[in-house]
Amino acid sequence: MVRRRTTPPDTVPPTPHNEEPDDLHVRVIRSARRKRTVSARLINWYTLEVRAPADLPEEALQRIIARFRETARRRRAGMRSYGSDADLQRRAERLNATLFGGAARWRSIRYVTNQNTRWGSCTPSRGTIRISHRLATRPDFVLDYVIVHELAHLLEPGHTPAFWELVYRYPRAERAIGYLMALGHEGAAIDDPISPED
């Protein structure tokens, strides 16, 4: 079913960088179907999406947005720094050596902010691995699992039994899968199904 917006979304233009040092932009979506609640989510490192009723007065909305902004800033401040892809590279090299005897080969592994429904993805033909910035708030064993999952795709592209044998070389794979599945719709997918039964 395709949902149709009853009113066009209002977008608050991004604040200029010199006025907003943390580069947190707010996108407001107003809807006539929404009657009382205002919700917000940090959809990537730079964008806070706020959904509000169409008839909510602008002054009230701005007060609510200010609270959401502060919460989002605190959340980002508490995240692991992921500015250095070199650190991610070192982690992948260690896991590759330990679990795969150094057999996996890739050209690049980096954090990205545009994966909001996946934790990671791999393009074996290009040798590229992308890891969602959202893993910055997750435990290290979960980050390691996602890296292992993507490294395994370099050796076995599909979700075959051979692929899952590779993944389960990581001793905490089952625990990490359970952790990600418990997050539900927030983004349990890695690059396809994460469950070996799929």
N, C-alpha and C positions, 0 to 999 in steps of 0.2 A: 504494500500500500504506500502510495506517495503522499506525503503530507504537504499541504499547501499553506503557505503563510497567509494569514489574513491581513497583516499589515507589513509593509516593507521594513526590514531591520534598520534601526538607527545605528550608525557606527560612530563611536567617539574617535576622532582622528588621533593618531599617536602624538603624544607630547614630544616636542623637540628634545633632542638628546641633551642639550645644555640645561634644560629644565628638569629632566628626569634621568638622573645619573644611572639608575639601575635598568633603564631601557624596558620597563614593564609597560606594555601598551594594553589598553582596555578596548574590547570590542563588545558593544551592547547590542543585544537582539531583543526587540520588543515584540510581544505577541498579544493579540486580542484574546486568544484562548487561555492565556495565563491570567488568573484572576487575583491571587494574593501573594504568591511567593516570588522571591528573587533568589536566583541561584548563580553560582560562579564556579568556574574551574580553570585551572592553569593548564591550557591546552598545549603549550610548549614553553620553553624557557622565557620567551619574550611576550607572550600574549595571554591575557586574562579575559576569558569570555564570560560575559554577564548576561543572563536571561531575565527579563523583567516584564511585568504586565504593561500593555500599551498605554493604559491610563494612569500609571503611577507618575505623580508630579516629579518634574526634573530635579527639584531641590532635594526631595526625599531620596531619589535614586542616587544622587551624587554623595549623600551621606553614607548610604549603604556601600557604594563603590569604594569610598575611602576606607571603610573597615575591611572589605575584601582585599584591597590593595595591600594593606598592612599585614594581613594574614599571609598573602602570597609572598610578600617580601621576606617575612620570617621563615616561611617554608623554604624559599630559595637559599636563604642564608645558612640554613641547616644542612643543605645538600653537600655531598662530597664534591670537591672541585673536579670537574671533568674537562678542564681547559686543555690539558695535555694529552693528546692522543698517543704520545710517546709512552706514557704510563700504561695505557690500554694495550699498546703493542708489546710491552715487556710482560704484562700479565698473560697475553695470548701466547707468547713465545714459551713461557714457563709451562703453561698447560699443554701446549703442543709437544714439548719435549717429554714431559712426564707421562702423558696419556697416549700419545700417538708416535712416540719415538722420533719426533721432528718431521713426520711424513706430510703434514698439511703445509701447503704453500699458499700464500696470499700476497697481494700487492699492497693492500691498505686495509686497516681496521680503524674505525673512527666513531666517535659519538656524533649523533645527529639529533636535531630537535623536531624533525618532521614525521616521526613515527609515533603516532598516538594510539594506534590499535595493535601495534606489534612491539615486542621487546627487542627484537633484532632481526636482521635479514642478511642473506648471503647471495651473491651472484657468482657461482663457481666459474662461469666462463670468463669473467673479468677478474676474479680473485679479489673481490671487494666484500668487506663485512662492515655492516652498519649496526651500531648499538644505540638503543634509545636513551636519551638523556634522563628519562624517568628512572632508570636504574640507579641514578645517583642517590636515591632515597631508599634503596633496597640493600639488604645485607650482602656482604662480599660473596658468600657462597652462592647466592642467586645470580649475581653478575658473572661469577665464574661458570656457572651452569650455562647461561646464555652464550657465553663465549665458546664453551665446549660444543654446544649444539651447532653453532655456526661453523666452527672449525670442522666438525664432523661432515658437514655438507660439502666441504672441499674434497673430502675423500669418497663420499657417497651422496650424490646430489638429492636423491629422493628420500622419502620417509620409509625406507625398506627395513626389513629385519636386520640387515647388515648395518644400516645407519644407526638403529637403536642399540645394537651391540657396541658400537663406538661410543655413543652418548653415555651408556651405562658404565663405561670405564671410569667416569667421574663418580667418586664414592657418594657424593651427596646429591646425585641427580634426582632421585625419587623425592627427597625432601624439598628440593628446589622446585620441582614440577608441582608438588602439592601446594607450595607457597604461592606460585604464580596462578594456579587454578583457583585458589581461595580468593584471589583478587577479582575473579569473575570478569564482568564486562569491562572493567577498567583497562584491560589489556593483557589477557592471558596468552594471546597468540604470540608466537615467536616469529616464525616465517610461514607457518602453516599450523596444523594441529600439533600440540605439544604432547599429546598422549600417545604411547606406543600402540594403543588399541586402534587408533584412527588410521 
